[in-house]
Amino acid sequence: MLPNASTWLGLTCYTAREMGRAKSKLGFNLPALTVLPGLSSLPGLAVPGRARGLALALLLVGSFGCESGGVGDPCTPEDEFFDTFSGFSLGEVNVESRSFQCETRVCLVNKFQGRVSCPYGTKGNPPDPTSAVSHNLPCEVPGFGGYVSVPVDPQRTERPPEVAVYCSCRCDGKDPNARYCECPSGFECSEIVVDQAQGQAQLAGSYCIRAGSNVDPARVLQDVCTVEAPGTTPTATDRTCGTPPSPAG
């Protein structure tokens, strides 16, 4: 059996919480797979059984080193490690409660559109002709290669990851016995996760978010990250979200 990820090689890591999710998403049995937190499994690893678990653990240790971060540090939500994830919607709040990238163990997605790793969006691979994305550039699955296979909306320029996706912590809630954090300078404690009696009461409450960033999604500007059309010169409104990816090979 593989060593527990929390002590293996002396690294401060934790095992993942959703082995059943990995089985249902990828369609194989993982009785001996031990992975790091927040990341249930990865597409495209053609290694069976125990060898798959060992390869994944080594890959994660080599790629990320279990580095952790504090409130406001960048994080990539675990869903983005799946090529079939089409991205978040502007009206949702997502709390990844055991992120292996955050010292707080919370990677917060607060009113964000698309994928952190795919600012300009994509039509998918192969391209979906019904997608509203105006270019044919691909998006890579972060850290592990391969292309995102489904259409992804581009990010809204008013809600980039620095504003809407980062490591956070729960700063208030209804449970008097829970441990809450204090928000650092530049952040405010805001109730963004409401307990809707759907089995997620332990995540409900207030989280540290960037001051002034808890906006009404309906009021967010429609402007998105754009790339110039093939063969044309970029305008002042193009490439404002960083260097676009290279065309698929």
ZIQUIMO-V326999 format. One line per field, one symbol per residue. psi: psi as a letter, one per 20 degrees, with the letter a starting at -180 (. if undefined). burial: # if it has 24 or more other C-alpha atoms within 12 Angstrom, else .. A space follows every 50 residues. Layout:
# ZIQUIMO-V326999
psi = ???
burial = ???
This chain:
# ZIQUIMO-V326999
psi = qqqpiiipjjqnrqqrimhhggghgikrplhjpprrqhohrqqjnlpqch hgggggghggghhhjkprrapiqqqoqhhijpijpirrqhjqppooilpi iphijpopoomqpbqhjmhjrqirorpoiiqipirjqrpqpphjrqqpiq qpqqqphimrhhhiorpaqpiqaioiiqpqrpprpiqqopoiopoklkjk hiiqbqqorppjimrohiipqiprpqqqqpjrppahiqkikrpqrqqp.
burial = .#.##.......####.##..#.......#..###########....... .######..##..#.###.#####################.######### #########################.#.....##########.#.##### #######################.........#...####.###...... .#########..###........####............##..##....
